């Protein structure tokens, strides 16, 4: 019996899968479009009425809750509700405005209403009435929505006032001081009770276990793992340092150093953090801790995480023991001190969140909180003082360094630059933190609990946040500066060359963009440190998004940000396109350098115009008012900027007509040289002295310009020669032609030729004329001709004459007698009008060259 063949299993073909995905995506898009159409087709009047009724109920509820005594938690809740209300208003208001505009256009199309005593068509009148009524309803809804938004804004302002009052009360409220009553005894007793509660929870859970070994294992396992993990981490750190330090001592590239620094920072951050997470999980899984014990464990873990972060980030910036990768300018002693006190400050912040702020759920009594707050602020102020002193000690040491005596004696030596604005701001911030370290413990001792916390922790957390962002910016800038420079430029710089590598534009702008991003992130985080809540940030964002009105014009910072972002994007895209065209596309098309430069410049101008139009379109800027103002000022602008406009139009003519282009050798009334580039206003010409000659474009269009290389590189060279009387002219002609024909840059057609130009008083005049392959070498060819002419004339016995002057003296015997009696010096002085020559008067050689000789 023949076996039935089994059907071969085949996987779902890729084409079918792609089709299925496309169908699903298309269906989803259709559903979303239909849903959006349904939402947009909803009557705005009905949507507005429903929204207003909901907002009315919510506003009445918020008003009732604002009447009694409020606390920060209730204020935060009310702020969130009000912000949510205001977020629901803009979509409906936009829908109303979208329907008002076409209705008004229809009314305008119907024309003005008839004058009194006149009638119009009944259909037109009915349509006009319906449109007028609909517009009135929509305008009324718009005003009601605006009134609801204004009511929510007024409630937000009232909450802000209540919040400021609470902050003022917290800042000025004075609680118990350690000098008033048994505060220390009560606080220590509450601490003992809290610790005893944790111990009792452990004892209760231990009593519920049947085996003593189980209890011991649960208690000793975390401790043993912590000890073993500490030893392993120390051994790992020692092994890593033994391998890293010799590597850094060797001569390695900057990229390798950056990689090592990043790897060390990640190791310092991840390894202890993973160990901390492991120990916390083991301790929690032991089930030996109660509610208070788990809260205390979470607090300790959080404080330890703060210390680990400070250890890793501080180690990356200060790098104690590793000066090769240190980002700061501190010496070894100051770097070690700053790193240690930075970790102490991180531990203080973590313990405060655990013991005083109660973030982790571990709660103490009021007296214990005041006592712990005093101890933490005192220790933290000491750490802050020592930390800032370490930084300022290094700055003072650098300021007190003795100056180089050789540089001081040199009058041309550059002056020592003063501190920059950023340095002055950093020093002012450090002085402020030193002041905080003195004021905060005094406030805590005096009993101002809230004021001491605000004065100490807010600046410390702000400084830590700024330090983290500065570290990120410094790392990125170091990576860009070290990795963007080519290896050959880096080697040249190490060899002492004065050349500097030009970093690409996209690479140079990266740290600037990162700086703006970090500032944008730091501003809301700093505001949250100083008491701002999420609702405040949302309200601030709404204010930035909506902008502010100046007359009939609304200015929104978001529109300007969108304008700048879109313009920057398209501008960078234009620069990239210019680079690709100039380096990859146009060179393979056989175009000369001038044509390539013209095309690249034209693409740049077009890209700038497109970038501006795209940015204006995306930002939604109304240019009608700007057009009116520009029309009013056009006459004045025309007179004031006529030269600029003239040069701009001349630049466009130069790019299109191309009478001169990049690489041409041009000669102007102001000088000659090679054209470097044609800019919007002017053209840059590099002279033979390597100076840049900036010529307005209008001068190149209107004045006479000699372009030696306009159509081709061919050019004529003329060399003039004088020979003595009595030479054979045909021999001179033969020699000159042989010299010209033998030169490699002289063209064979047209052939070089020699002209016998005539006679002078003492010589015969000849010229040799030839056409060169490249006129740029004309001076070199002339020099070669003169060298060869001198050699050949010497071989052929042809003399090059030199003009001689003969002076005939009358009454020669009297002159000879005068020279004999008075000496040569006196006779020369008499002939010069009584003045002796400078060289003779100075006692020098009369035949020596003087400073103004000019030879």
C-alpha positions in Angstrom: 0.0 0.0 0.0 1.5 3.3 -1.0 2.0 5.7 1.8 0.1 8.9 1.7 2.5 11.8 1.2 2.5 14.2 4.0 1.9 17.8 3.3 5.0 19.8 3.7 4.7 22.5 6.4 5.8 26.0 5.3 6.1 29.0 7.4 3.9 32.1 6.7 5.5 33.8 3.8 7.1 37.2 4.5 5.0 38.9 1.8 1.8 37.8 3.5 3.1 39.0 6.8 3.9 42.4 5.4 0.5 42.7 3.7 -1.2 41.8 7.0 0.7 44.4 8.9 -0.1 47.0 6.2 -3.8 46.1 6.3 -3.9 46.4 10.1 -2.1 49.7 10.1 -4.4 51.1 7.4 -7.5 49.9 9.4 -6.1 51.6 12.5 -5.5 54.8 10.6 -9.1 54.8 9.2 -10.5 54.2 12.7 -8.5 57.0 14.1 -9.5 59.4 11.3 -13.2 58.4 11.8 -12.9 58.9 15.5 -11.3 62.3 15.0 -14.0 63.2 12.4 -16.8 62.2 14.9 -15.1 64.2 17.6 -14.7 67.2 15.3 -18.3 66.9 14.0 -19.6 67.3 17.6 -21.5 70.5 18.0 -19.1 73.0 19.8 -22.1 74.6 21.6 -23.1 71.3 23.1 -19.5 70.4 24.0 -19.0 73.8 25.5 -22.1 73.6 27.6 -21.2 70.1 28.9 -17.7 71.3 29.7 -18.9 74.5 31.4 -21.4 72.6 33.6 -18.6 70.2 34.7 -16.2 73.1 35.4 -18.9 74.9 37.4 -19.3 72.0 39.7 -15.6 71.5 40.1 -15.0 75.2 40.7 -17.6 75.2 43.5 -16.0 72.2 45.1 -12.6 73.8 44.9 -14.0 77.1 46.4 -15.5 75.3 49.3 -12.3 73.5 50.1 -10.3 76.7 49.9 -12.4 78.3 52.6 -11.0 76.5 55.7 -7.6 75.8 56.9 -5.4 74.4 54.2 -2.1 72.5 54.3 0.5 71.9 51.6 -0.9 68.6 50.6 -4.4 70.1 50.0 -3.0 73.0 48.1 -1.1 70.6 45.8 -4.3 68.7 45.2 -6.3 71.8 44.4 -3.5 73.0 42.1 -3.6 69.8 40.1 -7.3 69.9 39.8 -7.2 73.5 38.5 -4.5 72.8 36.0 -6.5 69.8 34.7 -9.5 72.1 34.3 -7.5 74.6 32.3 -6.1 71.8 30.1 -9.7 70.9 29.0 -10.5 74.4 27.8 -8.1 75.1 24.9 -9.4 72.2 22.6 -13.0 73.4 22.9 -12.0 77.1 22.4 -10.0 76.1 19.3 -13.0 74.2 17.9 -15.2 77.3 18.5 -12.7 79.6 16.8 -12.4 77.2 13.8 -16.1 77.4 13.2 -16.4 81.2 13.7 -13.9 82.0 10.9 -15.8 80.3 8.0 -19.1 81.7 9.2 -17.8 85.2 9.1 -16.3 84.6 5.7 -19.8 83.5 4.5 -21.3 86.7 6.0 -18.7 88.8 4.2 -19.6 87.0 1.0 -23.3 88.0 1.4 -22.2 91.6 1.5 -23.3 94.4 3.9 -26.9 94.4 5.1 -29.3 96.6 3.2 -29.7 100.2 4.3 -32.8 101.3 6.2 -35.8 101.4 4.0 -34.5 98.9 1.5 -35.1 95.2 1.2 -33.2 92.2 -0.1 -34.0 88.8 -1.3 -35.9 86.6 1.2 -33.5 83.7 0.8 -30.4 85.9 1.3 -32.1 87.6 4.4 -32.9 84.2 5.9 -29.3 82.9 5.3 -27.9 86.1 6.7 -30.0 85.8 9.9 -29.1 82.2 10.4 -25.4 82.9 10.0 -25.6 85.9 12.3 -27.4 83.9 15.0 -24.8 81.1 14.7 -21.9 83.5 14.9 -23.5 85.2 18.0 -23.9 81.8 19.7 -20.3 80.8 19.0 -19.0 84.2 20.2 -21.1 83.9 23.3 -19.7 80.4 24.0 -16.1 81.7 23.4 -16.7 84.4 26.0 -18.1 82.0 28.5 -15.1 79.7 28.0 -12.8 82.6 28.4 -14.6 83.6 31.6 -14.2 80.0 33.0 -10.5 80.2 32.2 -10.2 83.5 33.9 -12.0 82.1 37.0 -9.6 79.2 37.1 -6.7 81.6 36.8 -8.0 83.7 39.7 -8.3 80.5 41.8 -4.8 79.6 40.9 -3.6 83.1 42.0 -5.4 82.6 45.4 -3.8 79.3 45.9 -0.4 80.9 45.1 -1.1 83.5 47.7 -2.0 80.8 50.3 1.1 78.9 49.4 3.3 82.0 49.9 1.7 82.5 53.3 2.4 78.9 54.3 6.0 79.3 53.1 6.4 82.5 55.1 4.9 80.9 58.1 7.2 77.9 57.8 10.2 80.2 57.3 9.5 82.4 60.3 7.9 79.9 62.6 10.1 79.2 65.7 9.9 75.8 67.3 11.5 74.4 70.4 15.3 74.9 70.8 17.7 72.5 72.5 18.2 75.2 75.1 14.5 75.3 76.0 13.4 72.4 78.2 14.4 68.7 78.0 14.4 68.6 74.2 17.6 66.5 74.0 16.4 63.9 76.6 13.0 63.6 74.8 14.6 63.3 71.4 17.0 60.6 72.6 14.2 58.8 74.2 12.2 58.8 71.0 15.2 57.5 69.1 15.6 54.7 71.6 11.9 53.9 71.2 12.1 53.8 67.4 15.2 51.5 67.5 13.4 49.4 70.2 10.4 49.1 68.0 12.5 47.6 65.2 14.1 45.2 67.6 10.7 44.1 69.0 9.5 43.4 65.5 12.5 41.2 64.8 12.0 39.4 68.1 8.3 38.8 67.4 9.1 37.3 64.0 11.9 35.2 65.5 9.5 33.8 68.1 7.1 32.7 65.4 9.9 30.6 63.7 10.3 27.0 65.0 14.0 26.5 64.2 16.7 28.5 65.7 18.9 27.8 62.8 16.4 29.4 60.4 16.4 32.6 62.5 20.2 32.7 62.7 20.4 32.1 59.0 18.0 34.9 58.2 19.8 37.3 60.5 23.3 36.4 59.7 22.9 36.0 55.9 22.7 39.7 55.1 25.5 40.6 57.5 27.8 37.9 56.1 27.0 38.8 52.5 27.7 42.5 53.3 31.1 41.6 54.8 32.0 39.3 52.0 30.8 41.7 49.4 32.8 44.6 50.9 36.0 42.4 50.8 35.3 41.4 47.2 34.7 45.0 46.2 37.9 46.1 47.8 39.8 43.3 46.1 38.2 44.1 42.7 39.0 47.8 43.1 42.6 47.0 44.0 42.9 44.7 41.0 41.4 47.2 38.6 43.6 50.0 39.8 46.7 47.9 39.5 45.8 47.4 35.8 44.5 50.9 35.0 47.2 53.1 36.6 50.1 51.6 34.5 48.0 51.9 31.4 47.4 55.6 32.1 51.0 56.2 32.8 51.9 54.9 29.4 51.5 57.2 26.4 48.1 56.3 25.0 45.6 58.3 22.9 43.0 60.6 24.3 40.2 58.3 23.2 41.7 55.5 25.2 41.9 57.8 28.3 38.3 58.8 27.8 37.2 55.2 27.5 39.1 54.3 30.7 37.6 57.2 32.6 34.0 56.2 31.5 34.6 52.6 32.4 35.9 53.5 35.8 32.9 55.8 36.5 30.5 53.0 35.4 32.3 50.5 37.6 32.2 52.9 40.6 28.5 53.4 40.0 27.1 50.0 39.0 29.1 47.5 41.1 28.3 49.1 44.5 24.7 49.8 43.4 24.1 46.2 42.3 25.7 45.0 45.6 23.3 47.4 47.5 20.3 46.1 45.6 21.3 42.5 46.3 21.7 43.0 50.0 18.4 44.9 50.3 16.6 42.1 48.5 18.2 39.5 50.7 17.3 41.5 53.9 13.7 42.0 52.8 13.3 38.4 51.7 14.4 37.2 55.1 11.0 38.3 56.5 12.6 39.2 59.8 11.8 42.9 59.6 8.5 44.5 60.4 7.0 47.8 59.0 9.4 50.1 60.8 12.3 47.8 60.0 11.5 47.8 56.3 11.1 51.6 56.3 14.4 52.0 58.0 16.1 49.6 55.5 14.6 51.6 52.6 15.9 54.8 54.1 19.4 53.3 54.7 19.4 52.0 51.1 18.5 55.4 49.8 21.1 57.1 51.8 23.7 54.6 50.6 22.6 55.1 47.0 23.3 58.9 47.5 26.8 58.1 48.8 27.4 55.7 45.8 26.3 58.3 43.3 28.6 61.0 45.0 31.5 58.5 45.0 31.1 57.7 41.3 30.4 61.2 40.0 33.0 62.8 42.3 35.5 60.2 41.3 34.9 61.1 37.7 35.4 64.8 38.3 38.0 65.0 41.0 39.7 61.6 40.3 41.8 61.3 43.5 44.9 59.3 42.8 44.4 59.4 39.0 45.5 62.9 37.7 45.7 61.5 34.2 41.9 61.5 33.8 41.0 64.3 36.2 38.5 66.7 34.8 39.0 69.4 37.5 42.1 71.5 37.9 42.6 70.6 41.6 45.8 69.2 42.9 46.0 65.7 44.5 45.4 67.0 48.1 42.5 69.2 47.3 40.9 66.6 45.0 40.9 64.0 47.8 39.5 66.3 50.4 36.7 67.5 48.0 35.8 64.0 47.1 35.5 62.8 50.7 33.5 65.8 51.9 31.2 65.5 48.9 30.3 61.9 49.9 29.6 63.1 53.5 27.2 65.7 52.1 25.4 63.0 50.1 25.1 60.9 53.2 23.6 63.8 55.1 21.0 64.4 52.4 20.1 60.7 52.3 19.8 60.4 56.1 17.6 63.6 56.2 15.2 62.1 53.7 15.0 59.0 55.9 14.9 60.4 59.4 13.5 64.0 59.1 11.5 64.2 55.9 10.1 60.7 56.4 10.1 60.0 52.6 10.6 56.2 53.2 8.0 55.9 55.8 10.3 55.8 58.9 8.7 58.3 61.3 10.1 59.8 64.5 8.6 62.0 67.1 8.8 65.8 66.9 11.5 66.2 69.5 13.6 63.4 67.8 13.1 65.1 64.4 14.3 68.5 65.7 17.4 66.9 67.4 18.3 64.8 64.3 17.8 67.8 62.1 20.2 69.8 64.3 22.9 67.1 64.2 22.6 66.5 60.4 22.7 70.2 59.6 25.7 70.8 61.9 27.7 67.9 60.4 26.5 68.9 56.9 27.6 72.5 57.4 31.0 71.4 58.5 31.3 69.2 55.5 30.1 72.0 53.2 32.6 74.4 54.8 35.5 72.0 54.3 34.4 71.1 50.8 34.3 74.8 49.7 37.5 75.6 51.5 39.2 72.8 49.5 38.1 74.4 46.3 38.9 77.9 47.3 42.3 76.9 48.7 43.3 75.6 45.2 42.0 78.8 43.6 44.0 81.0 46.0 47.1 78.8 45.4 46.8 79.4 41.7 46.3 83.2 42.1 49.3 83.4 44.4 51.7 81.6 42.0 54.7 83.8 41.3 54.9 85.2 37.8 57.6 84.3 35.4 60.4 86.9 35.9 61.4 86.7 32.3 57.8 87.3 31.2 57.6 90.3 33.6 60.7 91.8 32.1 59.5 91.4 28.6 57.5 94.5 27.7 55.8 92.7 24.7 54.7 89.7 26.9 50.8 89.4 27.0 49.1 90.5 30.2 47.8 87.9 32.5 44.1 87.5 31.8 41.6 88.3 34.6 38.9 86.0 35.7 36.0 85.4 33.4 32.3 85.9 34.1 31.7 82.1 34.7 34.7 82.0 37.1 33.4 85.0 39.0 29.9 83.4 39.2 31.4 80.1 40.5 33.4 82.0 43.2 30.3 83.9 44.2 28.4 80.7 44.5 31.0 79.2 46.7 31.0 82.2 48.9 27.2 81.9 49.2 27.5 78.2 50.2 30.1 79.1 52.8 27.6 81.7 54.2 24.9 79.0 54.2 27.2 76.6 56.2 27.4 79.3 58.9 23.7 80.5 59.0 22.0 77.1 58.8 23.3 75.6 62.1 22.6 78.9 63.8 19.0 78.8 62.7 18.7 75.2 63.8 20.2 76.0 67.2 17.8 78.9 67.6 14.7 76.7 66.9 13.9 77.8 63.4 13.3 74.3 62.1 11.8 75.1 58.7 14.1 78.0 58.0 17.2 75.9 58.7 16.1 73.2 56.4 15.3 75.6 53.6 18.5 77.5 54.0 20.7 74.4 54.1 19.2 71.7 52.0 17.9 73.7 49.1 21.3 75.3 48.2 23.1 72.0 48.7 20.7 70.1 46.4 20.9 72.9 43.9 24.7 72.9 43.9 24.6 69.1 43.5 22.3 69.3 40.6 24.4 72.0 38.9 27.5 69.9 39.6 26.0 66.9 37.8 25.0 68.9 34.8 28.5 70.6 34.7 30.1 67.1 34.9 28.0 65.9 32.0 28.7 69.0 29.9 32.5 68.7 30.7 32.6 65.1 29.7 30.8 65.7 26.4 33.0 68.7 25.7 36.2 66.7 26.4 35.0 63.9 24.2 34.2 66.2 21.4 37.5 68.2 21.7 39.7 65.1 21.9 38.0 62.8 19.4 37.1 65.4 16.8 40.7 66.3 16.1 42.3 64.0 13.5 45.2 61.9 14.6 47.7 63.7 12.3 46.7 67.0 13.7 47.1 65.7 17.2 50.5 64.4 16.4 51.5 67.7 14.9 50.3 69.5 18.0 52.4 67.3 20.1 55.4 68.0 18.0 55.1 71.6 18.7 53.5 72.7 15.4 51.6 76.0 15.4 48.9 74.6 13.1 45.5 74.0 14.7 43.1 71.5 13.3 39.8 72.9 12.2 37.0 71.1 13.9 33.9 70.5 11.8 31.0 72.8 12.3 28.6 70.1 13.3 31.0 68.9 16.0 31.7 72.4 17.4 28.0 73.1 17.7 27.3 69.9 19.7 28.5 71.2 23.1 26.4 74.3 22.6 23.3 72.3 21.9 24.0 70.1 24.9 24.4 73.2 27.1 21.0 74.5 26.1 19.4 71.1 26.7 21.0 70.8 30.1 19.8 74.3 31.0 16.3 73.5 29.9 16.4 70.4 32.2 18.0 72.2 35.1 15.5 75.0 35.3 12.4 72.9 36.2 14.4 70.6 38.5 15.9 73.6 40.4 12.4 75.0 40.7 11.2 71.7 42.2 14.1 71.7 44.7 12.9 75.2 45.9 9.3 74.1 46.4 7.7 74.1 43.0 5.3 71.3 42.3 4.2 69.5 39.2 1.1 71.8 38.9 3.4 74.8 39.0 5.5 73.5 36.2 2.4 72.7 34.1 1.1 76.2 34.7 4.4 77.7 33.7 4.5 75.6 30.6 1.0 76.8 29.7 2.1 80.4 30.2 5.1 79.8 27.9 2.9 78.0 25.4 0.1 80.6 25.3 2.5 83.6 25.5 1.5 87.1 26.4 -0.5 89.8 24.5 1.0 93.1 23.4 -1.9 95.0 22.0 -3.5 92.9 19.3 -0.4 90.7 18.9 0.3 87.6 21.0 3.9 86.7 21.6 4.5 83.1 22.5 8.0 81.9 23.4 7.1 78.4 22.1 6.6 79.9 18.6 10.1 81.5 18.7 11.5 78.2 20.0 9.8 76.4 17.1 11.1 79.0 14.7 14.6 78.6 15.9 14.5 74.8 16.0 13.0 74.5 12.4 15.4 77.1 11.0 18.4 75.4 12.7 17.3 72.0 11.4 16.9 73.1 7.8 20.1 75.3 8.0 22.1 72.3 9.2 20.6 70.2 6.5 21.6 72.9 4.0 25.2 72.8 5.3 25.2 69.0 5.0 23.9 69.2 1.4 26.6 71.8 0.6 29.3 69.5 2.0 28.1 66.5 0.1 27.9 68.5 -3.1 31.3 70.1 -2.7 33.2 67.0 -1.7 31.4 64.0 -3.3 29.0 65.0 -6.1 30.4 67.9 -8.0 34.1 66.8 -8.2 33.1 63.7 -10.2 31.1 65.8 -12.7 34.2 67.4 -14.2 33.4 70.9 -13.2 36.1 73.4 -12.4 36.6 74.9 -8.9 34.7 78.1 -9.7 31.6 76.3 -11.0 31.6 74.1 -7.9 31.9 77.1 -5.6 29.1 78.9 -7.4 26.7 75.9 -7.2 27.5 75.3 -3.5 26.9 79.0 -2.8 23.7 79.0 -4.7 22.5 75.9 -2.8 23.4 77.8 0.5 21.4 80.9 -0.4 18.4 78.7 -1.5 18.6 76.7 1.7 18.6 79.8 3.9 15.5 81.1 2.1 13.7 77.7 2.4 14.7 77.5 6.1 13.3 80.9 6.8 10.0 80.1 5.0 9.6 76.7 6.7 10.4 78.2 10.1 7.8 81.0 9.6 5.2 78.5 8.4 5.7 76.1 11.4 5.8 78.9 13.9 2.6 80.4 12.4 3.9 83.9 12.5 1.7 86.6 11.1 3.8 88.8 8.8 1.0 91.2 7.8 2.0 93.7 10.5 5.6 93.2 9.7 4.9 93.9 6.1 3.1 97.2 7.0 6.0 98.3 9.1 8.5 97.3 6.4 6.5 99.2 3.8 6.6 102.3 6.0 10.3 102.0 6.6 11.2 100.8 3.1 12.3 104.3 1.9 14.6 104.8 4.9 15.9 101.3 4.7 16.5 101.7 1.0 18.6 104.8 1.5 20.5 103.4 4.5 21.2 100.0 3.1 21.5 100.7 -0.6 25.2 99.8 -0.6 24.4 96.5 1.2 21.7 95.7 -1.3 23.9 96.7 -4.2 26.7 94.4 -3.0 24.2 91.6 -2.5 22.7 91.9 -6.0 26.3 92.2 -7.4 27.2 89.0 -5.6 24.2 87.2 -7.2 25.4 88.5 -10.6 28.9 87.3 -10.0 27.6 83.8 -9.1 25.3 83.6 -12.2 27.5 85.3 -14.8 30.8 84.1 -13.2 33.2 86.8 -14.6 35.4 85.8 -11.7 35.2 82.6 -9.7 37.1 80.8 -6.9 40.7 80.1 -7.9 41.0 82.9 -10.5 44.0 85.2 -10.6 42.6 88.7 -10.8 44.1 92.1 -10.9 42.3 95.2 -9.5 43.2 98.8 -8.9 43.6 97.9 -5.2 45.8 94.8 -5.8 46.0 91.4 -7.3 45.7 87.8 -6.0 43.6 84.7 -6.1 39.9 84.6 -5.5 39.1 82.6 -2.4 35.3 82.8 -2.2 32.4 85.1 -3.3 30.3 86.0 -0.2 27.0 87.7 0.1 28.4 91.2 0.4 32.1 90.9 -0.6 34.6 88.8 -2.3 37.8 87.5 -0.5 41.0 87.7 -2.5 44.2 86.3 -1.2 47.2 88.4 -2.3 50.7 87.1 -3.0 51.7 88.4 0.4 49.2 86.0 1.9 46.9 88.9 3.0 43.2 88.8 2.6 41.9 91.6 0.3 38.1 92.2 1.0 36.6 93.7 -2.1 32.9 94.8 -2.3 31.0 92.9 -4.9 29.8 96.1 -6.5 33.4 97.1 -7.3 33.9 93.8 -9.2 30.8 94.4 -11.2 31.2 98.1 -12.1 35.0 98.5 -12.2 37.6 97.1 -14.6 39.0 93.7 -13.5 41.8 91.8 -15.2 41.2 88.1 -14.9 44.3 86.2 -16.0 42.6 82.8 -15.8 39.1 83.6 -16.8 38.6 81.1 -19.7 41.9 79.1 -19.5 45.3 79.0 -17.8 47.3 80.0 -20.9 49.1 83.3 -20.7 52.0 85.2 -22.5 55.3 85.9 -20.9 57.6 88.7 -22.2 61.3 88.9 -21.3 63.3 92.0 -22.3 67.1 91.7 -22.9 69.8 94.3 -23.7 73.0 93.4 -25.5 76.0 95.4 -26.2 76.6 97.3 -29.5 78.5 95.1 -31.9 76.7 91.8 -31.1 75.3 89.8 -34.0 71.4 90.2 -33.8 70.7 86.8 -35.4 72.9 85.1 -32.9 71.0 86.7 -30.1 67.7 85.7 -31.8 68.9 82.1 -32.1 69.9 81.9 -28.4 66.7 83.4 -27.2 64.5 81.0 -29.3 66.5 78.0 -28.1 66.0 79.0 -24.5 62.2 79.6 -25.0 61.6 76.3 -26.9 63.5 74.3 -24.3 61.4 75.4 -21.3 58.7 72.8 -20.4 55.9 75.3 -19.7 56.2 77.1 -23.1 53.6 75.9 -25.7 54.8 74.8 -29.1 51.8 76.5 -30.8 51.8 79.4 -31.0 55.5 79.3 -31.3 57.7 81.6 -29.3 59.3 84.4 -31.2 61.9 87.2 -30.7 61.5 90.9 -31.5 64.3 93.3 -32.2 62.8 96.4 -30.6 65.5 99.0 -31.5 68.5 100.8 -30.1 69.3 102.8 -27.0 72.4 105.0 -26.3 74.5 102.1 -25.4 72.6 98.8 -26.2 70.4 96.9 -28.6 66.9 96.0 -27.3 65.4 92.5 -27.7 62.2 90.8 -26.5 61.4 87.1 -26.3 57.6 86.3 -26.2 56.0 83.0 -25.5 52.7 81.5 -24.4 52.7 79.4 -21.2 50.6 76.4 -20.4 49.9 77.9 -16.9 50.2 81.6 -16.5 50.3 81.2 -12.7 54.0 80.3 -13.2 54.9 83.4 -15.1 57.4 84.8 -12.5 59.1 81.4 -12.3 59.4 81.2 -16.1 60.8 84.8 -16.2 63.4 83.9 -13.6 64.4 80.7 -15.5 64.8 82.7 -18.7 67.1 85.2 -17.0 69.2 82.5 -15.5 69.6 80.7 -18.8 70.2 83.9 -20.8 73.0 84.9 -18.5 74.6 81.4 -18.9 74.3 81.2 -22.6 75.4 84.8 -23.3 78.5 84.1 -21.2 79.2 81.0 -23.3 78.6 82.7 -26.6 80.6 85.8 -25.6 77.7 88.2 -25.9 78.1 91.1 -23.5 75.3 92.5 -21.5 76.0 96.3 -21.4 76.0 98.4 -18.2 75.4 102.1 -18.4 78.4 104.2 -17.2 78.4 107.9 -16.3 81.4 110.2 -17.0 82.0 113.5 -15.1 84.3 116.1 -16.7 85.8 118.6 -14.2 86.9 122.0 -15.4 90.0 123.7 -14.0 91.4 120.3 -13.0 94.7 121.7 -11.7 92.9 123.9 -9.1 90.8 121.0 -8.0 93.8 118.7 -7.7 95.6 121.3 -5.6 92.6 121.6 -3.3 92.5 117.9 -2.9 96.2 117.7 -2.1 96.1 120.6 0.4 92.8 119.9 2.3 92.5 116.1 1.9 89.7 114.1 0.2 87.2 114.5 3.0 87.2 118.3 2.9 87.1 118.4 -0.9 84.0 116.1 -1.0 82.3 118.2 1.6 82.9 121.3 -0.5 81.5 119.6 -3.6 78.4 118.4 -1.6 77.6 121.9 -0.5 79.4 121.9 2.7 77.8 118.6 4.0 79.9 115.5 4.5 78.4 112.1 3.5 76.8 110.2 6.3 79.1 107.2 6.0 82.2 109.4 6.0 80.9 111.5 8.9 80.2 108.3 10.9 83.7 107.0 10.2 82.3 104.0 8.3 83.1 102.6 4.9 81.8 105.0 2.2 81.0 102.1 -0.1 78.9 100.3 2.5 75.1 100.0 2.0 73.1 102.4 4.1 69.7 101.8 5.8 67.9 103.6 3.1 70.0 102.3 0.2 67.3 100.1 -1.1 69.5 97.5 -2.6 
